[in-house]
Amino acid sequence: MNAAAAFFYLFSGVAIASAFLVVASRNPVHSVLFLILTFVNAAGLFLLMGAEFLAMLLIVVYVGAVMVLFLFVVMMLDVDFAELRQGFQSYLPLGAVLAGVLLVELVGFVAFYLVEPGTVKQAAPAAPAAGALLTNTEALGRVLYTQYVYYFQAAGLVLLVAMIGAIVLTLRHKAGVKRQNIADQVARTKATAMEVKKVPFRQGV
């Protein structure tokens, strides 16, 4: 067994074990931490495949942003998880059906691969440039910003519209809450900013 095979079994074994612990853990904070461990080992598998860009993207985006956000949300919100588990029995039949369908798909894929292993094609190498092979990051950048640049920009616009829509739907102006208005502050004069009151002798305002 060479070093690549040893690291493959190490990363895949830890990823499978941590993925199981994500579901089996009773503490949601522990589940998030195990999910981070799963993503880290999946990034190691991507590195073994030569997809270093996807590995770093998995670490930076999912582990560095999404999972940390989930962890802070779980830690900050006081959620009653005992109350959420009360309806578990009602969703058990649907979950069992979905798990059965997923199991059939996985078993069918493995059986089909064992019968016809040549149907799964190997990944094509990066396009050559001036006699030299490009790295994965350079090849993805050229493909995204040349062949699929309009689709890439359209996806960015869709995400921008979704973000603006979420902000508009969640923004609520409550009555009685003081907010800063720069225009009103700049337009204030001496007459509107000051008020002189004549207080009687030995009396308060």
For each residue, the residues with C-beta under 8 A, 3 or more apart:
1: 5 6
2: 5 6
3: 6 7
4: 7 8 48
5: 1 2 8 9
6: 1 2 3 9 10
7: 3 4 10 11 44 48
8: 4 5 11 12 45 48
9: 5 6 12 13
10: 6 7 13 14
11: 7 8 14 15 41 42 44 45 48
12: 8 9 15 16 41 45
13: 9 10 16 17
14: 10 11 17 18 37 41
15: 11 12 18 19 37 38 41 42 45
16: 12 13 19 20
17: 13 14 20 21
18: 14 15 21 22 34 35 37 38 41
19: 15 16 22 23 34 35 38
20: 16 17 23 24
21: 17 18 24 25 30 31 34
22: 18 19 25 31 34 35 38
23: 19 20 31
24: 20 21
25: 21 22 28 30 31 34
26: 30
27: 30 31
28: 25 31 32 74 79 81
29: 32 33 71 74 75
30: 21 25 26 27 33 34
31: 21 22 23 25 27 28 34 35
32: 28 29 35 36 67 70 71 74
33: 29 30 36 37 71
34: 18 19 21 22 25 30 31 37 38
35: 18 19 22 31 32 38 39 67 70
36: 32 33 39 40 63 67
37: 14 15 18 33 34 40 41
38: 15 18 19 22 34 35 41 42
39: 35 36 42 43 58 59 62 63 67
40: 36 37 43 44 59 63
41: 11 12 14 15 18 37 38 44 45
42: 11 15 38 39 45 46 58
43: 39 40 46 47 54 55 56 58 59 63
44: 7 11 40 41 47 48 55
45: 8 11 12 15 41 42 48 49
46: 42 43 49 51 52 54 55 58
47: 43 44 50 51 52 55
48: 4 7 8 11 44 45
49: 45 46 123
50: 47 136
51: 46 47 54 55 136
52: 46 47 55 56 135 136 137
53: 56 57 135 136 137 140
54: 43 46 51 57 58 136
55: 43 44 46 47 51 52 58 59
56: 43 52 53 59 60
57: 53 54 60 61
58: 39 42 43 46 54 55 61 62 63
59: 39 40 43 55 56 62 63 64
60: 56 57 63 64 65
61: 57 58 64 65 66
62: 39 58 59 65 66 67
63: 36 39 40 43 58 59 60 66 67 68
64: 59 60 61 67 68
65: 60 61 62 68 69
66: 61 62 63 69 70
67: 32 35 36 39 62 63 64 70 71
68: 63 64 65 71 72
69: 65 66 72 73
70: 32 35 66 67 73 74
71: 29 32 33 67 68 74 75
72: 68 69 75 76
73: 69 70 76 77
74: 28 29 32 70 71 77 79
75: 29 71 72
76: 72 73
77: 73 74
78:
79: 28 74 84
80: 83 84
81: 28 84 85
82: 85 86
83: 80 86
84: 79 80 81 87
85: 81 82 88
86: 82 83
87: 84 90 91
88: 85 91 92
89: 92
90: 87
91: 87 88 94 95
92: 88 89 95 96
93: 96 97
94: 91 97 98
95: 91 92 98 99
96: 92 93 99 100
97: 93 94 100 101
98: 94 95 101 102
99: 95 96 102 103
100: 96 97 103 104
101: 97 98 104 105
102: 98 99 105 106
103: 99 100 106 107
104: 100 101 107 108
105: 101 102 108 109
106: 102 103 109 110
107: 103 104 110 111
108: 104 105 111 112
109: 105 106 112 113
110: 106 107 113 114
111: 107 108 114 115
112: 108 109 115 116 119
113: 109 110 116 117 119 120
114: 110 111 117
115: 111 112
116: 112 113 119
117: 113 114 120
118:
119: 112 113 116
120: 113 117
121:
122:
123: 49
124:
125: 133
126: 133 134 135 136 138 139
127: 134 139 142
128: 131 132 133 134
129: 132 133 134 138
130:
131: 128
132: 128 129
133: 125 126 128 129
134: 126 127 128 129 138 139 142
135: 52 53 126 138 139
136: 50 51 52 53 54 126 139 140
137: 52 53 140 141
138: 126 129 134 135 141 142
139: 126 127 134 135 136 142 143
140: 53 136 137 143 144
141: 137 138 144 145
142: 127 134 138 139 145 146
143: 139 140 146 147 148
144: 140 141 147 148 149 152
145: 141 142 149 152
146: 142 143 149
147: 143 144
148: 143 144 151 152
149: 144 145 146 152 153
150: 153 154
151: 148 154 155
152: 144 145 148 149 155 156
153: 149 150 156 157
154: 150 151 157 158
155: 151 152 158 159
156: 152 153 159 160
157: 153 154 160 161
158: 154 155 161 162
159: 155 156 162 163
160: 156 157 163 164
161: 157 158 164 165
162: 158 159 165 166
163: 159 160 166 167
164: 160 161 167 168
165: 161 162 168 169
166: 162 163 169 170
167: 163 164 170 171
168: 164 165 171
169: 165 166
170: 166 167
171: 167 168
172:
173: 177
174: 177
175:
176:
177: 173 174
178:
179:
180: 185
181: 184 185
182: 185 186
183: 186 187
184: 181 187 188
185: 180 181 182 188
186: 182 183
187: 183 184
188: 184 185 192 193
189: 192 193
190: 193 194
191: 194
192: 188 189
193: 188 189 190
194: 190 191
195:
196:
197: 205
198:
199: 203 204 205
200: 203
201:
202:
203: 199 200
204: 199
205: 197 199
